[in-house]
Amino acid sequence: MPLPSHIAENFNRQADACIMLGSPFTALLCRLIADRLETNSLFARRIGDWKGNPKDDALPLRAVGGLHALARSGRCPRLTAVYPPHAADPDAMWAGVAAAIEQEDIFLSAYLNGPPQTNEVARSNAILGGCLVIAEKTKMPLELLEIGSSAGLNLAFDRYRYDLGGGRWGAADAPVLIVSRWEGDAPSLTTPLTIAARAGCDAKPIDPKSQSDRDRLLSYIWPDQFERLARIEAALALAAKSDVSVERADAAEWLEKRLTLPATTGRTRVIFHSAVWHYLTPGTKDRLKTMIRTAGASATADAPIAWLSVEPDRTDGSAAIRATIWPNGTTHHLGRSDHHGRWARWEAG
C-alpha cells in the first residue's frame, strides 16, 4: 500500500522547502518517498501509521536523516553510491533507498524515534545581531542562558568569525566562518560585546566529543550542502575543545532553577533559543513564558533581563528575530532570518 495522502503531502511540502533552502537532492528524496514508498517494511509502516502531526514532528526530516546516517556509515554500499557527491537519477536513487530499507529496516525505523537536531550554526548570525542590540541598549556584559542548545554550537556564537556582506565581525583566526548577507537597518558591528557567562540545556544534548553524537547531528544536514556540512564539522571540532557544556534537562525546569539564582549586578541575563519553540509542548511553552515574564517584572536597570528568539512563525521561509528587554519590557521586532542563516533582514525594531 502507498503512504496515506496526508503523509505523502507532508513529504512533498518538505521537498518544496528543500528546494527553497538549496538542497535539490533532499527534495528529490522526499518526493520519491512520497510517491514510491510502500508500507511493506517496518520503516514504511511507522511512517504511514504516524500518530502525531507529521509537520510538527518533522517526520520527513527524521526519515531522510536516517537514510543519510546509513549512507555516511558505508554499511549499505548501494545507498552510499547514490548519495552526493555521486550523481544519480531518480530510479537509481530509489533502488539504493529500497536496498537500504531491505537491509537496515530496524535501524531506519529506530531513527524515526527522535526529532532532528541540526544545531544550524549559521543561525548564529541572527543571535549575534540580537545580542549586539541587547548589548547596545543595556551597555553591560551578557550572561547567556540557552534552551534547546543541542551541541551548544550557537551558545558559542561569539567565538566565530562572520562575513556579513557589508562588514566583518570576530577574530580573524577563528576556525569557524559564517557567511551571511545582512540587509536593512542592521545592528552596529562596533557595539562592545562581552559574554560574561554561558549555559545551556537540551532534552537530548549532543556531546561534541562523542563520535556517535557527531554522526547523528551531521546526519540531519542535507548531503548536497557541502559548505554547510564543513561549517558544522568545524564548529563541532571547536566545541569539543571548549568549556561549553549542555546540561540534559527539561527546558522549563532548567530555566526555573537558573532564574532562582540571584542576578549579578552589572550583567544582562539573556534567555535565548532558535528553531526550538515548535518542538516544545504547549504546557512547557506556557511555563516558560510565565517564568520569563515574571523574572522580567523583577529586573532592574542594574540587572536587566532579555528574551531573544529566532523562531519560525506564520511567515513561510524565514524566522522572526525578536528581543524583549526588561525592566521596561519593550519587545523589539528586529527582523527576519533565513532558516539556515544565509541572510538576515533587519528592521529598526
Secondary structure, DSSP 8 states (H G I E B T S, - for coil): -B--HHHHHHHHHHHHHHHHTT-HHHHHHHHHHHHH-BS-SHHHHHHHT--S-TTTTTHHHHHHHHHHHHHHHTSSHHHHTTSTTS---HHHHHHHHHHHHHHSHHHHHHHTTS------GGGHHHHHHHHHHHHHHH-S-EEEEEES-TTSTGGGGGGSEEE-SS-EES-TT-S-EEE-EEEES---TTS---EEEEEEEESS---TT-HHHHHHHHHTS-TT-HHHHHHHHHHHHHHHTSS--EEE--HHHHHHHHHHS---TT-EEEEEEES-GGGS-HHHHHHHHHHHHHHHHT-BTTB-EEEEEEEE-SSTTSEEEEEEEETTTEEEEEEEE-TTSSEEEE---
